[in-house]
Amino acid sequence: MKLATTTGDFFKYGFDVEESIAAILEAGFKYIDYSFTFDYNNRTGMFGNSWEAYSEKLLKLAQDKGFKFVQAHSPTGKVFAGGEQFVDNTKRSIKAAAALGIPNIVVHSGYLKGLSKKETFERNKEFYEELLPVAESCNINVLTENFDKMCDPDTYWIDNAQDLKELIDYINHPLLKACWDTGHGNLQKLPQHEALKLLGNRVAAVHIQDNAGDYDDHILPFCGTLSMDSVMLGLKEIGFDGYFTFEADNTPYLSWRKPEREYDGKCFKLPVDFRKRFEKIMYDMGKYVLTQYGCFEE
């Protein structure tokens, strides 16, 4: 497996996409997961008026710097309440990802307070079936992801392996596959290797991140309770040959859950130089894990 990480690693420090890419490359990564969050929020880059020209610029940068875009994440939002505008924005991200030569893009499923499981599945089928013709024309897989653990008793969302499998099989399209998020999975009782075995060849991508088992922290592995052995045994068992992609973009911890009195403190957030060091540690950690299981690839 080859190591990858998201451009979102440095968004919390005010970096744009190109600045984030430079920091990621500095840490040793050669494979990049393109997060559309910055572009979408700022209406620039791949969500700007000249996104086709920008994609050519990024491809030239990749060629010059020796890296590759291998995965993407569409903008997140209220899928069922966002109307046609949200659907159109998601379609734009699919086209933009394909323009970068990316084979897989993660698109979150939707949920709405008061909907039953059956109704949620039906609404998601309608949503993904609007997107899949675009995916077909671009020859790109759309990946639906397991959410963090459900915390609202009046709202159903797809937060476990069994329901993720059911949704994919219900929609039944060759370009709709799964992205397994290990941090979200760590909030469930089912061990990672059992969850991955249940999903089998539906898994086309992973998000590697950790937590303490009670909140979706998005921190480095070995900083929480995630069993990397369970993850690796599961990936090996299903013959996963995709990228080992980190989504630990909240390292060091920058949560809004910190007490309000600390918001303006001088030590609330470490300087970005520390984040760059963590990025290098993350790369070395990933290399160590994959090497232990005999599957690290440059």
Residue, then its C-alpha position, 0 to 999 in steps of 0.5 A: m500500500k502507498l501512503a496518502t493524506t488530505t490537503g485538509d491537514f493544513f486548512k485550519y492553519g489558513f493554508d490554501v490548497e497549494e500551500s497545503i500540498a507543499a507542506i505535505l510533500e515536505a513531510g514525505f508524502k507523494y500521494i494526495d487526497y484532494s479536499f474540496t473544503f477550501d475551494y468550496n468555502n472560498r469559491t476559488g480553485m476548483f470552485g472558481n470561475s476558471w476551474e478547468a485552467y486551475s486543474e491544468k495548473l495543479l496537474k503541471l505542479a504534480q508533474d513538476k513536483g513528482f506527486k499524484f492526486v489519488q483520492a478526493h472528498s466532495p464538500t460536506g453539507k445538508v444533502f437533503a436540505g441543500g436542494e439542487q444547489f448542493v447537488d450541482n456543487t457535488k457534481r462539480s466536485i466529481k467533474a473536478a476530481a476527474a479532471l485531476g485524474i482521481p479515480n475515487i471521490v467520497v460523497h457523504s450520504g444524507y440524513l434528516k431528523g425524523l426520517s426512518k431508516k427506510e426513508t433515509f435509504e430511499r432519499n439517498k438512493e435518489f441523491y446518488e442516482e442523480l450523481l452517478p450519471v456524472a460519475e459514469s461520464c467521468n469514469i470515477n467511483v463515488l464512495t459513500e462513507n460510514f459516519d461517526k456514531m449516531c448521537d440523536p435518537d430522533t435522527y438516523w444516519i449510516d454510521n456502521a458497516q452493516d448499514l453501509k453495506e446495505l445502502i451500497d447493495y440497495i443502490n446497486h451501481p458498479l461505481l458506488k463503493a465504500c470508504w471506510d473511516t477507521g475513526h468513525g468505526n472506532l466509535q462502534k462496538l464491531p472490531q475494525h477487521e470484522a467491519l472490513k470483512l463484512l464490507g469486503n470488496r465494496v471498500a475502495a478507500v480508507h480514512i485513517q484517523d483515531n479517537a478515544g472512542d467517545y468523540d470523532d477527534h480525527i487525530l493521529p493513530f496511536c493517540g487514541t484507542l484505535s487498534m491498528d492491528s485490527v485495521m491492518l488484519g481487516l485490510k489484508e483479509i479483504g485484499f485491499d490494494g488502495y491507498f492508506t489515506f490519513e484523515a487526521d487533520n485535527t492533529p495536534y488537537l484543535s477542537w472547539r470542545k476546549p473551554e471557551r476561556e481558552y479561545d484567546g489564550k496565547c497557547f490555544k494553538l501551536p504554531v504551524d511549524f509544529r503541525k509540519r513536524f506532526e505531518k512528518i511523524m504521521y508519514d513515518m508512522g504510516k510507513y512503520v505500520l505498513t512495513q510491519y505488515g509487509c505491504f509498504e510501497e513507495 
